[in-house]
Amino acid sequence: MEFSAIVVAAGEGVRAGPGGPKTWRTLGGRPILRWSVEAMLAAGARQVVVVVAPDRLGELARALSGLEGWISVGGGATRTASVQAGLLPINTRHAVLVHDAARPFLAPDHVARLLTALDTAPAATLALPVADTLKRGEAGRIISTVDREGLWRAQTPQAFAPGVLQTALSVTGSDQSPTDDVALIERQGLTAALVAGDPLLMKLTYPEDFEMAERLAGGQRLSRIGQGVDAHRFGPGDHVWLCGVRIPHNQGLIGHSDADAGLHALTDAILGAVGEGDIGQHFPPSDPQWRGAASDRFLTHAASLVAARGGRIINVDITLVCERPRIGPHREAMRARLAEILALPLDRVSVKATTTEGMGFTGREEGVLAQAVAIVETP
């Protein structure tokens, strides 16, 4: 059955605590709303309509960078208004799935079960039977116990046969705001099917939910290791740049850019971790625009490629090999600068130094060698 999907992400999520609208926060290195869009596309959606607050339409392209098959629309003041807006561009011959972006762990088999249910019902919802005892309370006190027999917790996606949701919304005022979309067709006298839900399809609502979700997301991550090596010879000058720090010296380092061997090695390590080639491919020495360029631009670019994949840098480790200048007095400044560029905690950044005891080109004080290792996590 052909279907299109609406991913609703227009709410503010005030119960989620500080940190901005919940569906725009990151989970496992990816915006939370991206998880749902990727899942719908993987399940075979012909079109995914992402409904966001009108003032966030410009941010959506960055959040969904690299994905195809989606469009965006501005949401309304209520959930019903947002779903109505999301329906407008959808092919009326398609079944429609409506999903809360705040439920990131959607999987293709959830979608498949819903579509199967539409063979015999006008609508269907994923749901879980209520397992806990229910209490009705007021002012912090129990008023009564609610019989849980026959009660279910509705989840999303909720699925609708072609035209069913459109008809229900045509007789529903946009000021009405039921907490789910199946309630709209119930008002029309139609009966929706209950489809086995999934406890993992949790809705991120409260601050503590995000920590739990991060732990769950950790099981769906791939660790990658990259390494980089770079060397520059000494030449005329009165300072060198190493790991983003300017160090006074009686010589400079020769290079097309600022010749920061530490940042160059680390850039290559990060690029290598995500299979993106090397620094020369991204910033060719033959290109005059990079003459004398600050190497933190190269490192920032490499980090952005990791983020674009929904990844994150876990830690980095650099070893500088030289007789002079002395690295020890500048080590903490280097760590702090790298942590700043990569937005990492300081304890995930290591800078070490060693000599070759007079052997080789570094021992003869002809130049500086840098080696780097980076660990990156990606989906």
N, C-alpha and C positions, 0 to 999 in steps of 0.2 A: 504494500500500500504506500503510495507516495504521500509524503508529509512535509510540512514546513513547521518551523518552531519559532516561538516568541520567548526570548529570554528577558525577564523583567528585572531591571537593575536601576530603577528610577528613584527608589526610596533613600532616605537619609540614614536609617538604621540607628536611631538615637539610643536604643537600649544597649548597643554594642560598646558604649563608652568612647573615650577619646581615641583619636586616630583617623578621623575622617570617615566618610561613608563606607560601610563595611565591604561592599562589593568591589571597591577600588583599592582596598588594602591588598597586600601580597600574601600568598600562601604557597610555600614551597618555591618562592622566587617568581611566581606568576601572579598577575592580578586575579582576584577571586572570580570575577565575571568571565575571565578568559577560560577557566576550567570548563564552565558550562557550555560556552560557545564551541570549544574544541570537541567536547563530547557529543554535542548535537551533530556537528559536521561529520564526526567519525561514525555516528549511527546512521548516516545517510540522508540527513535533512536536505531537501532541495533548496531551501532558503532558510536562513536564520535571521530574524529581525531582533535586533538588540534595542531595548527601550531604556533610555537613560534620561536623566534630568537634562532639560534643554541647554543649560549652561555647561554641560560636560560633553557635548557632542564632539567638540574638538579634541578631547583627550582620548576618545575611543580608538581612533586610528593608531595611536601609539600603543594602547593596551592590547590591541589585537593585531599588531604588526606581524606580517607574514601569513596571515590567514585569509582565505578567499571563500566566498559564498555567503557573506553576511552583509546586511545593510543596517543602518541606524535610524531611529526616529526619536523625537523628543517625547517624553512622558507627560502625563497629566497630574492633576492635584490628588487623584485617588488611584487605587490599583485598577479599578474598572476603567477609568479614563485612559490609563496607560495601556491596558490590554486592547482597548478599542483602537488606540493609535497604532499598536503593533499589528493589528489585523488588516489595516487598510492596504498594505502592499502585497498581501499574501494571496496566492492563487486560490480561488474559491473551490477548485476541484481537489485541493489537497486536504487531507486530515491536518489538524492543528494540534501541536503540543505546546502547552504553556508551562514554563519552568521558572522558578525563583533562582536568580543568580546566586543567592546566598546558600544554595545547596551545591557545593562544588564537586562532590564525588559521584556525579552522574556517570553511568556506564551504558554502553550500547544495549546490554541485555535488559536494562530497565525499559528502554524505549521499545524493544522488540515485544516485551510482554504486554505493554499498553496497546500497541498496534494490533496484536492478536485479539485482545479484548474487544476492539472496535468492530471485529467481524460480527459480533452478536449484540453489541450495545451501542447507543449513540454517544456515550462518553465513558471514560474510565479514569480512575485515579490510583496511584500507588498509595498503599495504606498499611499501617501496622496495627494489630490488635492491641488495645490498652492492657498492659500487664500489671501496672501498679494500682494500688488502692487509691481511689479518688476522694478527696475531701473538698467540700465547699467551705470557704472561710471568709471571715470579715474582721477587719481590725486586728489581725494577728491571732484570731481564735477560730476553732473549728465550729461550724454551724451544723453540718450534717455530712454523712458519708453517701457518696454517689455510687449507685450500682453500675459497675463497669461492664456488665454483660452486654455484648453486642456493640460496644463502643470501639471505635477505630481512630487512629491518628492519621490524618490525611497528609500525604507528602506531595511533592511535585517531581516530575512533570505530571500534568493532567492532560488527557487526550480527548479530542473531539472529532467525530466523523465530519466529513466535508459539509460545510454550511451550518452545522448545529450551533457552534458558538456565535457565529455571525447573527443568526436568528435570535438567539437569546439576548444578545447585546442590543439588538435593534429595538427591543421593548424594555430595555433597562436604562434608567437615567444614569448619566455619568457621575452624578453626585452620590449614587449608591456605592457602597464599598464593602461587599462581603469579603471575608478573609480568604476565600478560595474561589476558583472559577466554576467548579462543579455546582456550587450553590446556585449559580445563575440558571443552569438548565433544570435543576430541581424545582425552581419556581415555575417552570413551564410544564411541570407534571411528568418530566422524563426521569428515568432511573439510570444512574451511572453504575458501572461495574467496579467492584473492589478488586484490585490486583495486588498480589503480594509485594510489599515494599521491602526496604532494605535499611537496617539500622545505620549503615554507613552513610546513607543519604541524609545526613543530619543537616539541620538548618542552623547557620551561624547567627545567633541572636544576641548572646550575652558575652562579656569580655572573656570569660573562662572557656567559651566554645572555641576561641581562636587557638589557644594553646593546644587543646585536644586535636583540633584539625591539623595543626602543624605536625604533630606527632604522627598522625595518620598519613599525611602527605610524605613524610620522610620515608615511608616504605615504598614509595613510587619514584625514587630518585636514583640517578646513576652518578657515581663518583668517577671523575676523570682526572688524570695527572698529566701535566705538561712540564717540559723543561726548556730552558733557554740558555744560550751561551753568547757572550759578546765580548769584544776586546777593542780597545783603541790605543793608538800609540801617542806618546807625549810629543809636544811641539811647543812653539813659543806661546807664552801667556803668563798670567799671574793668578789663575785659579782653575779649578776643575769642578764640573758638576757630577755628583754621584748620588744616586737614589733621591734626586730632587733637591739636593742641598748644595749650595755654593760653598766650596772649600778653598780658602787661600792657599796657593802653592806657587813654587817658582817656575812651573811649567803649566801649559794647558794640555787638553786632550784634543786630538785632531779628528774631525768628523764632519759629515755634511750638515748634521743638526748640531745640537749642543754637546754631542759625543758622550752622553750620560750612559756609560756601559751598564750600570745597574738597572736603570729603567728599560733599556733596550732588551736586556736579557729577560727581565720580568715580563715585558710585553710579549716576547716570543713564547715564553712559558704559558701564558694565558691563551694566546692564539693557538698554540699547539694542543692545549687541553680540549678545545672545542673544534679542532680540525680546521682552523681558518688560515693555514699557511704560516707565513712569517712576516716580520715587520717590513721587509723589503718589498713584498707584494702590495702592502697597503700604503706604504710611504716610500716610493722609489727614490733612491739617491739622485736619479737623473732629473727629478722634478724640482725646479728651482724654488717652488713655494715652501719646501721644507728646509731650505738653507738656513742654518742657525736656529731652527725651530726648537722650542722647549719640548723636551721629551715627555713631559707629563701629558701632552696632547695625545701621544701615541698610546700611552698606558690607559688613558681615559677611553680611547676608542676601543681598545681590546676589551675593557670591562663592559662597554656598552653592547658588544657582540654577545657576551655571555648573558646579559640581561635580556637581550632580544630573543634568546632561546628559552627564556623562562628559567635561567640558571642563576647561580650565585657563586661567588668566590668564597671558599672556606678558609684557606690560609695561604700565605706565601712565605718563601724562604729564599734569601739572597746571600751568596758568599762572594765577597770582593777579594781578589788576589792581587796584592801589590806590596812593594817595600815601603813606598811613600806615595801619597800622604798618609799619615796615621789616621786610621778609621775610628778607633775607639772614642776619641773626644766628640765625634759627630754621629755616633751610632744611634742614640736616642732621637736626635733630630730627624735622621733618615727614617726611622720607624714611624715617627709621628707624621711625617710628610706622606709616606706610603699609605698609612692608615687613612689619612685625609682624602687622598686621591681615590682610593678604592672603597671608601666608606666602610672600613672594617674596624672592629675593636683592636686596640693596640696589641693584645696578647695573641692575635692571629697573624702578626707581622714579625718576621725575624730578619735581622741583618747581622751577618757575621763577617769576619775578616781573617785572612791568613796570608802568609808569605810562602815563597818557594825556597827560602834560605839561600838566596843568591843564585839559584839555578834558573835557566831559561830567560825569556824576554822580560818577564816581570821581575825576576831576580836581578837582571841587569838594569832595571829601572827604565826600560824602554816603553812601557805602557802599563795598562790596567786590564785585568781580565775579570769578568763577572759571570757567575753561574746562578741560575734561579730555578726554583721549582714552585709550581702552583697547583693546588687542588681545587677543582671546580665541581659543583653538583648541577646536573641538568635533569629535566624530566626524562 
